[in-house]
Amino acid sequence: MNTSLSSKVVAGNKDILSPLAVDSVLKILPSHDNTNVDLRDIRVHKKLGGTIEETQMVDGIVLPNNKPSKSAGGPTSIKNPKIAIL
């Protein structure tokens, strides 16, 4: 599978976005001699109001501010939650 950065916005900001794309793939590479990567392990989370220059790669888990959908099996309420921030 080949993936490319191809759009007018991306082409204009390739100096910022290209290293992010390469670094993201290299982070999930199983070993240095392996060339197969499951791109489903990389998630792009879009936020309104930001700029391209504020784009960053987060190594780990991102918890978005939106609630899980009830129709997707998400909870309707959570009582006495315990949250760990590491």
PDB file of N, CA, C and O in Angstrom:
ATOM      1  N   MET A   1       0.835  -1.167   0.000  1.00  0.00           N
ATOM      2  CA  MET A   1       0.000   0.000   0.000  1.00  0.00           C
ATOM      3  C   MET A   1       0.886   1.238   0.000  1.00  0.00           C
ATOM      4  O   MET A   1       1.793   1.351   0.824  1.00  0.00           O
ATOM      5  N   ASN A   2       0.635   2.149  -0.898  1.00  0.00           N
ATOM      6  CA  ASN A   2       1.358   3.410  -0.957  1.00  0.00           C
ATOM      7  C   ASN A   2       0.466   4.518  -0.438  1.00  0.00           C
ATOM      8  O   ASN A   2      -0.732   4.545  -0.724  1.00  0.00           O
ATOM      9  N   THR A   3       1.031   5.410   0.305  1.00  0.00           N
ATOM     10  CA  THR A   3       0.299   6.563   0.810  1.00  0.00           C
ATOM     11  C   THR A   3       1.075   7.796   0.431  1.00  0.00           C
ATOM     12  O   THR A   3       2.304   7.815   0.493  1.00  0.00           O
ATOM     13  N   SER A   4       0.356   8.826   0.039  1.00  0.00           N
ATOM     14  CA  SER A   4       1.040  10.055  -0.336  1.00  0.00           C
ATOM     15  C   SER A   4       0.320  11.249   0.277  1.00  0.00           C
ATOM     16  O   SER A   4      -0.863  11.179   0.611  1.00  0.00           O
ATOM     17  N   LEU A   5       1.049  12.327   0.415  1.00  0.00           N
ATOM     18  CA  LEU A   5       0.472  13.578   0.857  1.00  0.00           C
ATOM     19  C   LEU A   5       0.141  14.371  -0.389  1.00  0.00           C
ATOM     20  O   LEU A   5       1.030  14.953  -1.011  1.00  0.00           O
ATOM     21  N   SER A   6      -1.126  14.401  -0.759  1.00  0.00           N
ATOM     22  CA  SER A   6      -1.457  15.072  -2.008  1.00  0.00           C
ATOM     23  C   SER A   6      -2.731  15.893  -1.857  1.00  0.00           C
ATOM     24  O   SER A   6      -3.834  15.348  -1.866  1.00  0.00           O
ATOM     25  N   SER A   7      -2.577  17.173  -1.722  1.00  0.00           N
ATOM     26  CA  SER A   7      -3.648  18.147  -1.791  1.00  0.00           C
ATOM     27  C   SER A   7      -2.984  19.513  -1.892  1.00  0.00           C
ATOM     28  O   SER A   7      -1.781  19.634  -1.664  1.00  0.00           O
ATOM     29  N   LYS A   8      -3.748  20.531  -2.229  1.00  0.00           N
ATOM     30  CA  LYS A   8      -3.168  21.865  -2.354  1.00  0.00           C
ATOM     31  C   LYS A   8      -2.672  22.373  -1.003  1.00  0.00           C
ATOM     32  O   LYS A   8      -1.615  23.000  -0.931  1.00  0.00           O
ATOM     33  N   VAL A   9      -3.420  22.110   0.062  1.00  0.00           N
ATOM     34  CA  VAL A   9      -3.031  22.580   1.392  1.00  0.00           C
ATOM     35  C   VAL A   9      -1.766  21.867   1.848  1.00  0.00           C
ATOM     36  O   VAL A   9      -0.844  22.497   2.366  1.00  0.00           O
ATOM     37  N   VAL A  10      -1.725  20.560   1.656  1.00  0.00           N
ATOM     38  CA  VAL A  10      -0.565  19.780   2.087  1.00  0.00           C
ATOM     39  C   VAL A  10       0.664  20.147   1.268  1.00  0.00           C
ATOM     40  O   VAL A  10       1.758  20.284   1.815  1.00  0.00           O
ATOM     41  N   ALA A  11       0.492  20.303  -0.019  1.00  0.00           N
ATOM     42  CA  ALA A  11       1.634  20.640  -0.876  1.00  0.00           C
ATOM     43  C   ALA A  11       2.249  21.971  -0.469  1.00  0.00           C
ATOM     44  O   ALA A  11       3.465  22.144  -0.551  1.00  0.00           O
ATOM     45  N   GLY A  12       1.423  22.907  -0.032  1.00  0.00           N
ATOM     46  CA  GLY A  12       1.926  24.204   0.397  1.00  0.00           C
ATOM     47  C   GLY A  12       2.618  24.161   1.749  1.00  0.00           C
ATOM     48  O   GLY A  12       3.366  25.075   2.096  1.00  0.00           O
ATOM     49  N   ASN A  13       2.374  23.106   2.511  1.00  0.00           N
ATOM     50  CA  ASN A  13       2.951  22.985   3.854  1.00  0.00           C
ATOM     51  C   ASN A  13       3.764  21.706   4.006  1.00  0.00           C
ATOM     52  O   ASN A  13       3.839  21.134   5.093  1.00  0.00           O
ATOM     53  N   LYS A  14       4.363  21.269   2.926  1.00  0.00           N
ATOM     54  CA  LYS A  14       5.085  19.995   2.943  1.00  0.00           C
ATOM     55  C   LYS A  14       6.289  20.012   3.874  1.00  0.00           C
ATOM     56  O   LYS A  14       6.682  18.962   4.382  1.00  0.00           O
ATOM     57  N   ASP A  15       6.885  21.181   4.111  1.00  0.00           N
ATOM     58  CA  ASP A  15       8.043  21.248   5.007  1.00  0.00           C
ATOM     59  C   ASP A  15       7.668  20.905   6.447  1.00  0.00           C
ATOM     60  O   ASP A  15       8.509  20.431   7.210  1.00  0.00           O
ATOM     61  N   ILE A  16       6.424  21.138   6.818  1.00  0.00           N
ATOM     62  CA  ILE A  16       5.947  20.838   8.171  1.00  0.00           C
ATOM     63  C   ILE A  16       5.345  19.440   8.248  1.00  0.00           C
ATOM     64  O   ILE A  16       5.622  18.687   9.182  1.00  0.00           O
ATOM     65  N   LEU A  17       4.514  19.095   7.251  1.00  0.00           N
ATOM     66  CA  LEU A  17       3.744  17.852   7.320  1.00  0.00           C
ATOM     67  C   LEU A  17       4.520  16.608   6.897  1.00  0.00           C
ATOM     68  O   LEU A  17       4.256  15.522   7.413  1.00  0.00           O
ATOM     69  N   SER A  18       5.457  16.736   5.986  1.00  0.00           N
ATOM     70  CA  SER A  18       6.215  15.564   5.536  1.00  0.00           C
ATOM     71  C   SER A  18       7.010  14.914   6.662  1.00  0.00           C
ATOM     72  O   SER A  18       6.938  13.695   6.822  1.00  0.00           O
ATOM     73  N   PRO A  19       7.777  15.688   7.459  1.00  0.00           N
ATOM     74  CA  PRO A  19       8.494  15.044   8.569  1.00  0.00           C
ATOM     75  C   PRO A  19       7.548  14.403   9.587  1.00  0.00           C
ATOM     76  O   PRO A  19       7.872  13.363  10.161  1.00  0.00           O
ATOM     77  N   LEU A  20       6.382  15.015   9.816  1.00  0.00           N
ATOM     78  CA  LEU A  20       5.410  14.422  10.742  1.00  0.00           C
ATOM     79  C   LEU A  20       4.918  13.070  10.230  1.00  0.00           C
ATOM     80  O   LEU A  20       4.785  12.118  10.998  1.00  0.00           O
ATOM     81  N   ALA A  21       4.651  12.995   8.934  1.00  0.00           N
ATOM     82  CA  ALA A  21       4.179  11.737   8.352  1.00  0.00           C
ATOM     83  C   ALA A  21       5.249  10.657   8.444  1.00  0.00           C
ATOM     84  O   ALA A  21       4.956   9.520   8.814  1.00  0.00           O
ATOM     85  N   VAL A  22       6.478  11.005   8.112  1.00  0.00           N
ATOM     86  CA  VAL A  22       7.578  10.030   8.161  1.00  0.00           C
ATOM     87  C   VAL A  22       7.835   9.587   9.597  1.00  0.00           C
ATOM     88  O   VAL A  22       7.986   8.394   9.861  1.00  0.00           O
ATOM     89  N   ASP A  23       7.885  10.540  10.526  1.00  0.00           N
ATOM     90  CA  ASP A  23       8.125  10.199  11.927  1.00  0.00           C
ATOM     91  C   ASP A  23       7.016   9.318  12.490  1.00  0.00           C
ATOM     92  O   ASP A  23       7.283   8.422  13.291  1.00  0.00           O
ATOM     93  N   SER A  24       5.779   9.562  12.079  1.00  0.00           N
ATOM     94  CA  SER A  24       4.652   8.754  12.550  1.00  0.00           C
ATOM     95  C   SER A  24       4.786   7.303  12.096  1.00  0.00           C
ATOM     96  O   SER A  24       4.543   6.379  12.873  1.00  0.00           O
ATOM     97  N   VAL A  25       5.165   7.111  10.861  1.00  0.00           N
ATOM     98  CA  VAL A  25       5.340   5.753  10.342  1.00  0.00           C
ATOM     99  C   VAL A  25       6.521   5.071  11.025  1.00  0.00           C
ATOM    100  O   VAL A  25       6.436   3.898  11.387  1.00  0.00           O
ATOM    101  N   LEU A  26       7.617   5.798  11.200  1.00  0.00           N
ATOM    102  CA  LEU A  26       8.789   5.199  11.836  1.00  0.00           C
ATOM    103  C   LEU A  26       8.526   4.824  13.293  1.00  0.00           C
ATOM    104  O   LEU A  26       9.119   3.873  13.803  1.00  0.00           O
ATOM    105  N   LYS A  27       7.634   5.571  13.974  1.00  0.00           N
ATOM    106  CA  LYS A  27       7.307   5.266  15.374  1.00  0.00           C
ATOM    107  C   LYS A  27       6.624   3.913  15.523  1.00  0.00           C
ATOM    108  O   LYS A  27       6.808   3.241  16.537  1.00  0.00           O
ATOM    109  N   ILE A  28       5.832   3.499  14.524  1.00  0.00           N
ATOM    110  CA  ILE A  28       5.084   2.240  14.635  1.00  0.00           C
ATOM    111  C   ILE A  28       5.726   1.103  13.856  1.00  0.00           C
ATOM    112  O   ILE A  28       5.168   0.009  13.774  1.00  0.00           O
ATOM    113  N   LEU A  29       6.891   1.357  13.288  1.00  0.00           N
ATOM    114  CA  LEU A  29       7.617   0.314  12.564  1.00  0.00           C
ATOM    115  C   LEU A  29       8.037  -0.767  13.552  1.00  0.00           C
ATOM    116  O   LEU A  29       8.748  -0.472  14.513  1.00  0.00           O
ATOM    117  N   PRO A  30       7.611  -2.027  13.337  1.00  0.00           N
ATOM    118  CA  PRO A  30       7.923  -3.092  14.294  1.00  0.00           C
ATOM    119  C   PRO A  30       9.413  -3.291  14.533  1.00  0.00           C
ATOM    120  O   PRO A  30       9.828  -3.503  15.672  1.00  0.00           O
ATOM    121  N   SER A  31      10.213  -3.228  13.496  1.00  0.00           N
ATOM    122  CA  SER A  31      11.666  -3.346  13.636  1.00  0.00           C
ATOM    123  C   SER A  31      12.309  -2.621  12.462  1.00  0.00           C
ATOM    124  O   SER A  31      11.641  -2.325  11.471  1.00  0.00           O
ATOM    125  N   HIS A  32      13.586  -2.339  12.568  1.00  0.00           N
ATOM    126  CA  HIS A  32      14.259  -1.564  11.526  1.00  0.00           C
ATOM    127  C   HIS A  32      14.403  -2.322  10.209  1.00  0.00           C
ATOM    128  O   HIS A  32      14.577  -1.705   9.158  1.00  0.00           O
ATOM    129  N   ASP A  33      14.333  -3.649  10.254  1.00  0.00           N
ATOM    130  CA  ASP A  33      14.463  -4.408   9.012  1.00  0.00           C
ATOM    131  C   ASP A  33      13.100  -4.736   8.399  1.00  0.00           C
ATOM    132  O   ASP A  33      13.032  -5.317   7.316  1.00  0.00           O
ATOM    133  N   ASN A  34      12.021  -4.368   9.080  1.00  0.00           N
ATOM    134  CA  ASN A  34      10.675  -4.623   8.585  1.00  0.00           C
ATOM    135  C   ASN A  34      10.193  -3.395   7.811  1.00  0.00           C
ATOM    136  O   ASN A  34      10.433  -2.263   8.229  1.00  0.00           O
ATOM    137  N   THR A  35       9.519  -3.616   6.693  1.00  0.00           N
ATOM    138  CA  THR A  35       9.019  -2.497   5.896  1.00  0.00           C
ATOM    139  C   THR A  35       7.494  -2.456   5.844  1.00  0.00           C
ATOM    140  O   THR A  35       6.930  -1.568   5.204  1.00  0.00           O
ATOM    141  N   ASN A  36       6.818  -3.389   6.499  1.00  0.00           N
ATOM    142  CA  ASN A  36       5.356  -3.404   6.500  1.00  0.00           C
ATOM    143  C   ASN A  36       4.828  -2.719   7.747  1.00  0.00           C
ATOM    144  O   ASN A  36       5.199  -3.072   8.866  1.00  0.00           O
ATOM    145  N   VAL A  37       3.959  -1.737   7.546  1.00  0.00           N
ATOM    146  CA  VAL A  37       3.378  -0.969   8.639  1.00  0.00           C
ATOM    147  C   VAL A  37       1.873  -0.950   8.456  1.00  0.00           C
ATOM    148  O   VAL A  37       1.384  -0.755   7.343  1.00  0.00           O
ATOM    149  N   ASP A  38       1.135  -1.150   9.538  1.00  0.00           N
ATOM    150  CA  ASP A  38      -0.316  -1.049   9.490  1.00  0.00           C
ATOM    151  C   ASP A  38      -0.691   0.404   9.742  1.00  0.00           C
ATOM    152  O   ASP A  38      -0.644   0.867  10.881  1.00  0.00           O
ATOM    153  N   LEU A  39      -1.065   1.128   8.687  1.00  0.00           N
ATOM    154  CA  LEU A  39      -1.362   2.551   8.798  1.00  0.00           C
ATOM    155  C   LEU A  39      -2.613   2.825   9.626  1.00  0.00           C
ATOM    156  O   LEU A  39      -2.878   3.973   9.982  1.00  0.00           O
ATOM    157  N   ARG A  40      -3.380   1.789   9.936  1.00  0.00           N
ATOM    158  CA  ARG A  40      -4.531   1.981  10.826  1.00  0.00           C
ATOM    159  C   ARG A  40      -4.078   2.253  12.257  1.00  0.00           C
ATOM    160  O   ARG A  40      -4.887   2.641  13.099  1.00  0.00           O
ATOM    161  N   ASP A  41      -2.788   2.050  12.537  1.00  0.00           N
ATOM    162  CA  ASP A  41      -2.238   2.359  13.855  1.00  0.00           C
ATOM    163  C   ASP A  41      -1.933   3.846  14.024  1.00  0.00           C
ATOM    164  O   ASP A  41      -1.563   4.287  15.113  1.00  0.00           O
ATOM    165  N   ILE A  42      -2.088   4.616  12.950  1.00  0.00           N
ATOM    166  CA  ILE A  42      -1.880   6.064  13.000  1.00  0.00           C
ATOM    167  C   ILE A  42      -3.232   6.730  12.857  1.00  0.00           C
ATOM    168  O   ILE A  42      -3.993   6.429  11.937  1.00  0.00           O
ATOM    169  N   ARG A  43      -3.523   7.631  13.768  1.00  0.00           N
ATOM    170  CA  ARG A  43      -4.807   8.324  13.716  1.00  0.00           C
ATOM    171  C   ARG A  43      -4.566   9.824  13.579  1.00  0.00           C
ATOM    172  O   ARG A  43      -3.714  10.393  14.261  1.00  0.00           O
ATOM    173  N   VAL A  44      -5.321  10.445  12.700  1.00  0.00           N
ATOM    174  CA  VAL A  44      -5.259  11.889  12.527  1.00  0.00           C
ATOM    175  C   VAL A  44      -6.483  12.468  13.200  1.00  0.00           C
ATOM    176  O   VAL A  44      -7.613  12.159  12.824  1.00  0.00           O
ATOM    177  N   HIS A  45      -6.261  13.309  14.196  1.00  0.00           N
ATOM    178  CA  HIS A  45      -7.359  13.941  14.923  1.00  0.00           C
ATOM    179  C   HIS A  45      -7.396  15.406  14.525  1.00  0.00           C
ATOM    180  O   HIS A  45      -6.425  16.135  14.729  1.00  0.00           O
ATOM    181  N   LYS A  46      -8.511  15.836  13.958  1.00  0.00           N
ATOM    182  CA  LYS A  46      -8.638  17.209  13.456  1.00  0.00           C
ATOM    183  C   LYS A  46      -9.314  18.086  14.507  1.00  0.00           C
ATOM    184  O   LYS A  46     -10.302  17.683  15.121  1.00  0.00           O
ATOM    185  N   LYS A  47      -8.783  19.266  14.704  1.00  0.00           N
ATOM    186  CA  LYS A  47      -9.367  20.248  15.615  1.00  0.00           C
ATOM    187  C   LYS A  47      -9.593  21.541  14.835  1.00  0.00           C
ATOM    188  O   LYS A  47      -8.707  22.007  14.118  1.00  0.00           O
ATOM    189  N   LEU A  48     -10.771  22.108  14.979  1.00  0.00           N
ATOM    190  CA  LEU A  48     -11.071  23.364  14.309  1.00  0.00           C
ATOM    191  C   LEU A  48     -10.363  24.519  15.008  1.00  0.00           C
ATOM    192  O   LEU A  48     -10.209  24.519  16.229  1.00  0.00           O
ATOM    193  N   GLY A  49      -9.936  25.498  14.224  1.00  0.00           N
ATOM    194  CA  GLY A  49      -9.377  26.711  14.781  1.00  0.00           C
ATOM    195  C   GLY A  49      -7.867  26.738  14.879  1.00  0.00           C
ATOM    196  O   GLY A  49      -7.294  27.787  15.171  1.00  0.00           O
ATOM    197  N   GLY A  50      -7.216  25.638  14.648  1.00  0.00           N
ATOM    198  CA  GLY A  50      -5.759  25.605  14.729  1.00  0.00           C
ATOM    199  C   GLY A  50      -5.121  25.977  13.407  1.00  0.00           C
ATOM    200  O   GLY A  50      -5.802  26.184  12.402  1.00  0.00           O
ATOM    201  N   THR A  51      -3.804  26.058  13.427  1.00  0.00           N
ATOM    202  CA  THR A  51      -3.065  26.337  12.203  1.00  0.00           C
ATOM    203  C   THR A  51      -2.188  25.140  11.865  1.00  0.00           C
ATOM    204  O   THR A  51      -1.966  24.263  12.700  1.00  0.00           O
ATOM    205  N   ILE A  52      -1.699  25.113  10.650  1.00  0.00           N
ATOM    206  CA  ILE A  52      -0.810  24.030  10.216  1.00  0.00           C
ATOM    207  C   ILE A  52       0.452  24.025  11.081  1.00  0.00           C
ATOM    208  O   ILE A  52       0.971  22.957  11.406  1.00  0.00           O
ATOM    209  N   GLU A  53       0.940  25.185  11.449  1.00  0.00           N
ATOM    210  CA  GLU A  53       2.159  25.285  12.249  1.00  0.00           C
ATOM    211  C   GLU A  53       1.976  24.679  13.642  1.00  0.00           C
ATOM    212  O   GLU A  53       2.960  24.293  14.272  1.00  0.00           O
ATOM    213  N   GLU A  54       0.747  24.588  14.131  1.00  0.00           N
ATOM    214  CA  GLU A  54       0.470  24.011  15.444  1.00  0.00           C
ATOM    215  C   GLU A  54       0.302  22.493  15.398  1.00  0.00           C
ATOM    216  O   GLU A  54       0.102  21.858  16.434  1.00  0.00           O
ATOM    217  N   THR A  55       0.381  21.916  14.211  1.00  0.00           N
ATOM    218  CA  THR A  55       0.225  20.475  14.054  1.00  0.00           C
ATOM    219  C   THR A  55       1.372  19.764  14.758  1.00  0.00           C
ATOM    220  O   THR A  55       2.531  20.165  14.647  1.00  0.00           O
ATOM    221  N   GLN A  56       1.032  18.703  15.484  1.00  0.00           N
ATOM    222  CA  GLN A  56       2.059  17.966  16.207  1.00  0.00           C
ATOM    223  C   GLN A  56       1.730  16.484  16.253  1.00  0.00           C
ATOM    224  O   GLN A  56       0.575  16.082  16.110  1.00  0.00           O
ATOM    225  N   MET A  57       2.760  15.684  16.453  1.00  0.00           N
ATOM    226  CA  MET A  57       2.586  14.257  16.632  1.00  0.00           C
ATOM    227  C   MET A  57       2.598  13.972  18.124  1.00  0.00           C
ATOM    228  O   MET A  57       3.472  14.447  18.850  1.00  0.00           O
ATOM    229  N   VAL A  58       1.629  13.200  18.574  1.00  0.00           N
ATOM    230  CA  VAL A  58       1.558  12.824  19.978  1.00  0.00           C
ATOM    231  C   VAL A  58       1.880  11.342  20.064  1.00  0.00           C
ATOM    232  O   VAL A  58       1.197  10.512  19.465  1.00  0.00           O
ATOM    233  N   ASP A  59       2.918  11.018  20.808  1.00  0.00           N
ATOM    234  CA  ASP A  59       3.329   9.628  20.984  1.00  0.00           C
ATOM    235  C   ASP A  59       2.564   9.061  22.176  1.00  0.00           C
ATOM    236  O   ASP A  59       2.928   9.306  23.326  1.00  0.00           O
ATOM    237  N   GLY A  60       1.522   8.318  21.905  1.00  0.00           N
ATOM    238  CA  GLY A  60       0.705   7.744  22.982  1.00  0.00           C
ATOM    239  C   GLY A  60      -0.764   7.786  22.615  1.00  0.00           C
ATOM    240  O   GLY A  60      -1.140   7.614  21.455  1.00  0.00           O
ATOM    241  N   ILE A  61      -1.585   8.017  23.624  1.00  0.00           N
ATOM    242  CA  ILE A  61      -3.029   8.003  23.437  1.00  0.00           C
ATOM    243  C   ILE A  61      -3.569   9.408  23.606  1.00  0.00           C
ATOM    244  O   ILE A  61      -3.185  10.118  24.535  1.00  0.00           O
ATOM    245  N   VAL A  62      -4.454   9.810  22.715  1.00  0.00           N
ATOM    246  CA  VAL A  62      -5.111  11.106  22.811  1.00  0.00           C
ATOM    247  C   VAL A  62      -6.563  10.859  23.186  1.00  0.00           C
ATOM    248  O   VAL A  62      -7.268  10.100  22.520  1.00  0.00           O
ATOM    249  N   LEU A  63      -6.999  11.503  24.252  1.00  0.00           N
ATOM    250  CA  LEU A  63      -8.391  11.410  24.668  1.00  0.00           C
ATOM    251  C   LEU A  63      -9.105  12.676  24.218  1.00  0.00           C
ATOM    252  O   LEU A  63      -8.900  13.738  24.805  1.00  0.00           O
ATOM    253  N   PRO A  64      -9.939  12.584  23.188  1.00  0.00           N
ATOM    254  CA  PRO A  64     -10.615  13.785  22.690  1.00  0.00           C
ATOM    255  C   PRO A  64     -11.639  14.300  23.710  1.00  0.00           C
ATOM    256  O   PRO A  64     -12.070  13.564  24.598  1.00  0.00           O
ATOM    257  N   ASN A  65     -12.012  15.552  23.571  1.00  0.00           N
ATOM    258  CA  ASN A  65     -12.952  16.168  24.491  1.00  0.00           C
ATOM    259  C   ASN A  65     -14.408  15.806  24.222  1.00  0.00           C
ATOM    260  O   ASN A  65     -15.278  16.134  25.030  1.00  0.00           O
ATOM    261  N   ASN A  66     -14.687  15.153  23.131  1.00  0.00           N
ATOM    262  CA  ASN A  66     -16.078  14.829  22.822  1.00  0.00           C
ATOM    263  C   ASN A  66     -16.507  13.533  23.520  1.00  0.00           C
ATOM    264  O   ASN A  66     -15.679  12.681  23.842  1.00  0.00           O
ATOM    265  N   LYS A  67     -17.805  13.408  23.743  1.00  0.00           N
ATOM    266  CA  LYS A  67     -18.341  12.230  24.422  1.00  0.00           C
ATOM    267  C   LYS A  67     -18.471  11.065  23.438  1.00  0.00           C
ATOM    268  O   LYS A  67     -18.681  11.285  22.245  1.00  0.00           O
ATOM    269  N   PRO A  68     -18.349   9.830  23.927  1.00  0.00           N
ATOM    270  CA  PRO A  68     -18.601   8.687  23.045  1.00  0.00           C
ATOM    271  C   PRO A  68     -20.079   8.628  22.682  1.00  0.00           C
ATOM    272  O   PRO A  68     -20.942   8.991  23.483  1.00  0.00           O
ATOM    273  N   SER A  69     -20.349   8.185  21.512  1.00  0.00           N
ATOM    274  CA  SER A  69     -21.724   8.111  21.025  1.00  0.00           C
ATOM    275  C   SER A  69     -22.485   6.997  21.720  1.00  0.00           C
ATOM    276  O   SER A  69     -21.994   5.875  21.845  1.00  0.00           O
ATOM    277  N   LYS A  70     -23.691   7.319  22.171  1.00  0.00           N
ATOM    278  CA  LYS A  70     -24.544   6.306  22.801  1.00  0.00           C
ATOM    279  C   LYS A  70     -24.884   5.211  21.798  1.00  0.00           C
ATOM    280  O   LYS A  70     -24.929   4.033  22.154  1.00  0.00           O
ATOM    281  N   SER A  71     -25.123   5.593  20.548  1.00  0.00           N
ATOM    282  CA  SER A  71     -25.487   4.611  19.525  1.00  0.00           C
ATOM    283  C   SER A  71     -24.333   3.663  19.207  1.00  0.00           C
ATOM    284  O   SER A  71     -24.552   2.569  18.687  1.00  0.00           O
ATOM    285  N   ALA A  72     -23.087   4.087  19.525  1.00  0.00           N
ATOM    286  CA  ALA A  72     -21.924   3.231  19.280  1.00  0.00           C
ATOM    287  C   ALA A  72     -21.577   2.393  20.503  1.00  0.00           C
ATOM    288  O   ALA A  72     -20.512   1.777  20.558  1.00  0.00           O
ATOM    289  N   GLY A  73     -22.481   2.370  21.490  1.00  0.00           N
ATOM    290  CA  GLY A  73     -22.240   1.571  22.682  1.00  0.00           C
ATOM    291  C   GLY A  73     -21.563   2.333  23.805  1.00  0.00           C
ATOM    292  O   GLY A  73     -21.157   1.739  24.804  1.00  0.00           O
ATOM    293  N   GLY A  74     -21.437   3.656  23.648  1.00  0.00           N
ATOM    294  CA  GLY A  74     -20.819   4.465  24.693  1.00  0.00           C
ATOM    295  C   GLY A  74     -21.761   4.678  25.860  1.00  0.00           C
ATOM    296  O   GLY A  74     -22.976   4.544  25.715  1.00  0.00           O
ATOM    297  N   PRO A  75     -21.211   5.008  27.015  1.00  0.00           N
ATOM    298  CA  PRO A  75     -22.047   5.195  28.202  1.00  0.00           C
ATOM    299  C   PRO A  75     -22.860   6.489  28.117  1.00  0.00           C
ATOM    300  O   PRO A  75     -22.445   7.452  27.472  1.00  0.00           O
ATOM    301  N   THR A  76     -24.020   6.499  28.775  1.00  0.00           N
ATOM    302  CA  THR A  76     -24.816   7.716  28.834  1.00  0.00           C
ATOM    303  C   THR A  76     -24.430   8.545  30.047  1.00  0.00           C
ATOM    304  O   THR A  76     -24.633   9.759  30.057  1.00  0.00           O
ATOM    305  N   SER A  77     -23.872   7.900  31.073  1.00  0.00           N
ATOM    306  CA  SER A  77     -23.353   8.625  32.230  1.00  0.00           C
ATOM    307  C   SER A  77     -22.330   7.746  32.939  1.00  0.00           C
ATOM    308  O   SER A  77     -22.352   6.521  32.823  1.00  0.00           O
ATOM    309  N   ILE A  78     -21.436   8.394  33.673  1.00  0.00           N
ATOM    310  CA  ILE A  78     -20.407   7.672  34.421  1.00  0.00           C
ATOM    311  C   ILE A  78     -20.431   8.210  35.848  1.00  0.00           C
ATOM    312  O   ILE A  78     -20.260   9.410  36.063  1.00  0.00           O
ATOM    313  N   LYS A  79     -20.640   7.336  36.815  1.00  0.00           N
ATOM    314  CA  LYS A  79     -20.688   7.743  38.216  1.00  0.00           C
ATOM    315  C   LYS A  79     -19.374   7.370  38.898  1.00  0.00           C
ATOM    316  O   LYS A  79     -18.854   6.270  38.708  1.00  0.00           O
ATOM    317  N   ASN A  80     -18.846   8.295  39.691  1.00  0.00           N
ATOM    318  CA  ASN A  80     -17.599   8.102  40.436  1.00  0.00           C
ATOM    319  C   ASN A  80     -16.446   7.616  39.552  1.00  0.00           C
ATOM    320  O   ASN A  80     -15.844   6.584  39.847  1.00  0.00           O
ATOM    321  N   PRO A  81     -16.130   8.340  38.475  1.00  0.00           N
ATOM    322  CA  PRO A  81     -15.041   7.892  37.606  1.00  0.00           C
ATOM    323  C   PRO A  81     -13.694   8.047  38.281  1.00  0.00           C
ATOM    324  O   PRO A  81     -13.503   8.939  39.108  1.00  0.00           O
ATOM    325  N   LYS A  82     -12.775   7.192  37.935  1.00  0.00           N
ATOM    326  CA  LYS A  82     -11.394   7.278  38.394  1.00  0.00           C
ATOM    327  C   LYS A  82     -10.535   7.465  37.154  1.00  0.00           C
ATOM    328  O   LYS A  82     -10.572   6.653  36.229  1.00  0.00           O
ATOM    329  N   ILE A  83      -9.765   8.541  37.147  1.00  0.00           N
ATOM    330  CA  ILE A  83      -8.985   8.890  35.967  1.00  0.00           C
ATOM    331  C   ILE A  83      -7.520   8.949  36.362  1.00  0.00           C
ATOM    332  O   ILE A  83      -7.153   9.584  37.351  1.00  0.00           O
ATOM    333  N   ALA A  84      -6.686   8.276  35.576  1.00  0.00           N
ATOM    334  CA  ALA A  84      -5.249   8.308  35.810  1.00  0.00           C
ATOM    335  C   ALA A  84      -4.598   9.175  34.747  1.00  0.00           C
ATOM    336  O   ALA A  84      -4.817   8.976  33.552  1.00  0.00           O
ATOM    337  N   ILE A  85      -3.801  10.131  35.184  1.00  0.00           N
ATOM    338  CA  ILE A  85      -3.048  10.960  34.261  1.00  0.00           C
ATOM    339  C   ILE A  85      -1.581  10.618  34.447  1.00  0.00           C
ATOM    340  O   ILE A  85      -1.004  10.845  35.511  1.00  0.00           O
ATOM    341  N   LEU A  86      -0.987  10.070  33.399  1.00  0.00           N
ATOM    342  CA  LEU A  86       0.407   9.610  33.500  1.00  0.00           C
ATOM    343  C   LEU A  86       1.331  10.574  32.808  1.00  0.00           C
ATOM    344  O   LEU A  86       2.543  10.359  32.786  1.00  0.00           O
TER     345      LEU A  86
END
